[in-house]
Amino acid sequence: MSPEERAREHIDEQLQAAMTSRQLKVRQKGLNIAGLQLADLLARPSRDEILMEQGCLQREVSEFGRRLTAIMQAKYDRSEGRIHGKKLV
């Protein structure tokens, strides 16, 4: 097994240990669930960061978005100069 396959398997095990069930839980936005609010706050700045890196963003990123992006960049899983888990659109 390659190091990348071992790492992927380890990450899968960690995710499964953290999951409360194997089923996807879908909730209405109006239920005001903290985790969903956090996901909403992070989703657009994260998307904008990737689009900006690819030269696909046609507008200026908000100050709030830039601040969140800086925080998120510090949290990415990095090793050997690579970022793991950050995907392109």
C-alpha positions in Angstrom: 0.0 0.0 0.0 1.4 3.4 -1.0 1.9 6.2 1.6 -1.0 8.1 0.0 -3.3 5.1 0.2 -2.4 4.6 3.9 -3.0 8.3 4.6 -6.4 8.2 2.8 -7.3 5.1 4.8 -6.3 6.7 8.1 -8.3 9.8 7.3 -11.3 7.6 6.4 -11.0 5.9 9.8 -10.8 9.3 11.6 -13.9 10.5 9.8 -15.9 7.4 10.6 -14.9 7.7 14.2 -16.2 11.3 14.3 -19.5 10.6 12.5 -22.6 10.0 14.6 -24.1 7.7 12.0 -23.6 6.4 8.5 -26.6 8.3 7.2 -26.6 11.8 5.8 -28.6 14.1 7.9 -30.4 16.8 6.0 -32.0 19.7 7.9 -34.0 22.7 6.9 -32.1 26.0 7.0 -34.9 27.6 9.0 -34.1 25.3 12.0 -31.2 27.6 12.9 -28.7 24.9 13.6 -25.3 26.2 14.6 -23.3 23.8 12.4 -25.3 24.8 9.3 -24.8 28.5 10.1 -21.0 27.8 10.3 -21.1 25.9 7.0 -22.9 28.8 5.4 -20.3 31.3 6.7 -17.4 29.3 5.3 -18.8 28.0 2.0 -18.8 31.2 -0.1 -15.4 32.5 1.0 -13.9 29.0 0.4 -15.5 28.8 -3.1 -14.3 32.4 -3.8 -10.8 31.5 -2.8 -10.6 28.6 -5.2 -12.2 30.6 -8.1 -9.8 33.5 -7.5 -6.8 31.1 -7.6 -8.1 29.8 -10.9 -8.7 33.2 -12.3 -12.4 32.6 -12.6 -13.7 35.2 -10.1 -15.0 38.3 -11.8 -15.7 40.4 -8.6 -13.8 41.7 -5.6 -13.9 39.5 -2.5 -15.3 41.2 0.6 -13.2 42.1 3.6 -15.1 39.5 5.6 -14.3 36.8 2.9 -10.6 37.8 2.9 -10.4 37.5 6.6 -12.1 34.1 6.7 -9.9 32.9 3.8 -6.8 33.8 5.8 -8.0 31.8 8.8 -9.0 28.8 6.6 -5.6 28.8 4.9 -3.9 28.4 8.2 -6.0 25.3 8.9 -5.4 23.4 5.7 -3.7 20.0 6.0 -0.3 20.6 4.6 2.7 18.3 4.1 5.7 18.4 1.7 4.5 21.7 0.3 1.1 20.4 -0.7 -2.4 21.1 0.6 -4.5 18.0 1.1 -8.3 18.1 0.9 -8.7 21.4 -0.9 -10.5 20.7 -4.1 -10.8 22.6 -7.4 -14.2 23.4 -8.8 
